[in-house]
Each structure stands twice: as C-alpha cells, then as structure tokens.
Amino acid sequence: MVNYITESYKELRNHVTWPSWAEAQRLTVIVAVFSVLLSLAIWGVDTVFGEVVGLYFEWIKS
C-alpha cells in the first residue's frame, strides 16, 4: 500500500500535465453550466412525467 501511494505521488508530481489557472477556471465554468442545464432538463422531464402519471391515475380512478 505504501508503495502504491509513493508511486502515485511520483506520477502526479512528474508525469501529469496540469492545466493553467485560466484554463482550470474556464473548464470549471463549463462544467457548472452543463451541470445546471442537465439539472433543469432532469427537473423538466420529472415534472412532465409526474403530471402524466397523475393524469393517468385520475383517469383510472374515474
């Protein structure tokens, strides 16, 4: 386990190319925007599906 952690640290330190601060900020904004859009899409589908199911059960009830 210690060997794994040591090797992982060396890999991160020497072989990973980290993005610049500006690029990290830009990518963070992109992820945040897509997260909000996806959340709104899921909310919309859930709302429509809930209404359809509600109407179905009202139709079955009467």
Distance bins in CASP14 RR format, pairs under 12 A and 6 or more apart:
PFRMAT RR
TARGET T0000
AUTHOR 0000-0000-0000
RMODE 2
METHOD distances of the structure
MODEL  1
1 7 0 0 0 0 0 1 0 0 0 0 0
1 8 0 0 0 0 0 1 0 0 0 0 0
2 8 0 0 0 0 0 1 0 0 0 0 0
2 9 0 0 0 0 0 1 0 0 0 0 0
3 9 0 0 0 0 0 1 0 0 0 0 0
3 10 0 0 0 0 0 1 0 0 0 0 0
4 10 0 0 0 0 0 1 0 0 0 0 0
4 11 0 0 0 0 0 1 0 0 0 0 0
5 11 0 0 0 0 0 1 0 0 0 0 0
5 12 0 0 0 0 0 1 0 0 0 0 0
6 12 0 0 0 0 0 1 0 0 0 0 0
6 13 0 0 0 0 0 1 0 0 0 0 0
7 13 0 0 0 0 0 1 0 0 0 0 0
7 14 0 0 0 0 0 1 0 0 0 0 0
7 15 0 0 0 0 0 1 0 0 0 0 0
8 14 0 0 0 0 0 1 0 0 0 0 0
8 15 0 0 0 0 0 1 0 0 0 0 0
8 16 0 0 0 0 0 1 0 0 0 0 0
9 15 0 0 0 0 0 1 0 0 0 0 0
9 16 0 0 0 0 0 1 0 0 0 0 0
10 16 0 0 0 0 0 1 0 0 0 0 0
11 17 0 0 0 0 0 1 0 0 0 0 0
12 18 0 0 0 0 1 0 0 0 0 0 0
17 23 0 0 0 0 0 1 0 0 0 0 0
18 24 0 0 0 0 1 0 0 0 0 0 0
18 27 0 0 0 0 0 1 0 0 0 0 0
19 25 0 0 0 0 1 0 0 0 0 0 0
19 26 0 0 0 0 1 0 0 0 0 0 0
19 27 1 0 0 1 0 0 0 0 0 0 0
19 28 0 0 0 0 0 1 0 0 0 0 0
20 26 0 0 0 0 1 0 0 0 0 0 0
20 27 0 0 0 0 0 1 0 0 0 0 0
21 27 0 0 0 0 0 1 0 0 0 0 0
21 28 0 0 0 0 0 1 0 0 0 0 0
22 28 0 0 0 0 0 1 0 0 0 0 0
22 29 0 0 0 0 0 1 0 0 0 0 0
23 29 0 0 0 0 0 1 0 0 0 0 0
23 30 0 0 0 0 0 1 0 0 0 0 0
24 30 0 0 0 0 0 1 0 0 0 0 0
24 31 0 0 0 0 0 1 0 0 0 0 0
25 31 0 0 0 0 0 1 0 0 0 0 0
25 32 0 0 0 0 0 1 0 0 0 0 0
26 32 0 0 0 0 0 1 0 0 0 0 0
26 33 0 0 0 0 0 1 0 0 0 0 0
27 33 0 0 0 0 0 1 0 0 0 0 0
27 34 0 0 0 0 0 1 0 0 0 0 0
28 34 0 0 0 0 0 1 0 0 0 0 0
28 35 0 0 0 0 0 1 0 0 0 0 0
29 35 0 0 0 0 0 1 0 0 0 0 0
29 36 0 0 0 0 0 1 0 0 0 0 0
30 36 0 0 0 0 0 1 0 0 0 0 0
30 37 0 0 0 0 0 1 0 0 0 0 0
31 37 0 0 0 0 0 1 0 0 0 0 0
31 38 0 0 0 0 0 1 0 0 0 0 0
32 38 0 0 0 0 0 1 0 0 0 0 0
32 39 0 0 0 0 0 1 0 0 0 0 0
33 39 0 0 0 0 0 1 0 0 0 0 0
33 40 0 0 0 0 0 1 0 0 0 0 0
34 40 0 0 0 0 0 1 0 0 0 0 0
34 41 0 0 0 0 0 1 0 0 0 0 0
35 41 0 0 0 0 0 1 0 0 0 0 0
35 42 0 0 0 0 0 1 0 0 0 0 0
36 42 0 0 0 0 0 1 0 0 0 0 0
36 43 0 0 0 0 0 1 0 0 0 0 0
37 43 0 0 0 0 0 1 0 0 0 0 0
37 44 0 0 0 0 0 1 0 0 0 0 0
38 44 0 0 0 0 0 1 0 0 0 0 0
38 45 0 0 0 0 0 1 0 0 0 0 0
39 45 0 0 0 0 0 1 0 0 0 0 0
39 46 0 0 0 0 0 1 0 0 0 0 0
40 46 0 0 0 0 0 1 0 0 0 0 0
40 47 0 0 0 0 0 1 0 0 0 0 0
41 47 0 0 0 0 0 1 0 0 0 0 0
41 48 0 0 0 0 0 1 0 0 0 0 0
42 48 0 0 0 0 0 1 0 0 0 0 0
42 49 0 0 0 0 0 1 0 0 0 0 0
43 49 0 0 0 0 0 1 0 0 0 0 0
43 50 0 0 0 0 0 1 0 0 0 0 0
44 50 0 0 0 0 1 0 0 0 0 0 0
44 51 0 0 0 0 0 1 0 0 0 0 0
44 52 0 0 0 0 0 1 0 0 0 0 0
45 51 0 0 0 0 0 1 0 0 0 0 0
45 52 0 0 0 0 0 1 0 0 0 0 0
46 52 0 0 0 0 0 1 0 0 0 0 0
46 53 0 0 0 0 0 1 0 0 0 0 0
47 53 0 0 0 0 0 1 0 0 0 0 0
47 54 0 0 0 0 0 1 0 0 0 0 0
48 54 0 0 0 0 0 1 0 0 0 0 0
48 55 0 0 0 0 0 1 0 0 0 0 0
49 55 0 0 0 0 0 1 0 0 0 0 0
49 56 0 0 0 0 0 1 0 0 0 0 0
50 56 0 0 0 0 1 0 0 0 0 0 0
50 57 0 0 0 0 1 0 0 0 0 0 0
50 58 0 0 0 0 0 1 0 0 0 0 0
51 57 0 0 0 0 0 1 0 0 0 0 0
51 58 0 0 0 0 0 1 0 0 0 0 0
52 58 0 0 0 0 0 1 0 0 0 0 0
52 59 0 0 0 0 0 1 0 0 0 0 0
53 59 0 0 0 0 0 1 0 0 0 0 0
53 60 0 0 0 0 0 1 0 0 0 0 0
54 60 0 0 0 0 1 0 0 0 0 0 0
54 61 0 0 0 0 1 0 0 0 0 0 0
55 61 0 0 0 0 0 1 0 0 0 0 0
55 62 0 0 0 0 0 1 0 0 0 0 0
56 62 0 0 0 0 0 1 0 0 0 0 0
END
